[in-house]
Structure formats: structure tokens, C-alpha cells
Amino acid sequence: MENETKFGFTQFAETWNGRLAMLGFVIGIATEIMTGQGILSQIGLI
């Protein structure tokens, strides 16, 4: 299984997608706490 592709909907790709999504969520919450503004306010949409 060493030659298995690393692209598309594979277990490897989905694992990293989940990890990076969780990291982004935590960073977003931390940024909101530190600045007192939501993400939409920070980028100027509200």
C-alpha cells in the first residue's frame, strides 16, 4: 500500500483536511477573543 496515491478522497487526505479545519476553527475563535470582533467585522463585511 506504499504506492497508494495521496490525492482525492483518501483516508490520508481526509485526515489532514479534518486536522487543518480544526486548527483553523481554533485560530478563528482565538482571534475573535483577542480582537473582540468577529471574522466578518475584521475583513470589513459588517
N, C-alpha and C positions, 0 to 999 in steps of 0.2 A: 504494500500500500504506500510505499515511499514515493512512487511516481504519480500519485494522485494529484490532480490539478488543484490549484489553490484559488480558482476563480469561480464565480457563480454562487449558487445556493448550496454551499458545502458546510459541513459542521464547523470547519476551521473559520470560514468567513462569517458565519452567523455568531460564533462565539466572540470574535473580535468586534463585530458590529454591536453586540449587546454590551460588551465592556466599554466601548467608546461612547455609546449612548448614555450609559450610567455615569461615566465621567463627565460628559457634557452637561447632564442634568445637575449634578452636584456643583459644578463650576457656575452654572447659571443661578442656582439658589444662593450660593456664596456671594456672587456678585450683587444680587439683589439685596442681600442683608448688608453688605458693606456700603453700597451706594444709597440705599433707601429708595431706589427707583426700580421699576420693572423693566424687563428687556425691551418692551416696545417704547417706553419712555427714553431709554438710553439710546436707541437708534433713531429717535425722532419721529416715530409714527403716531405718538399721542402727545 
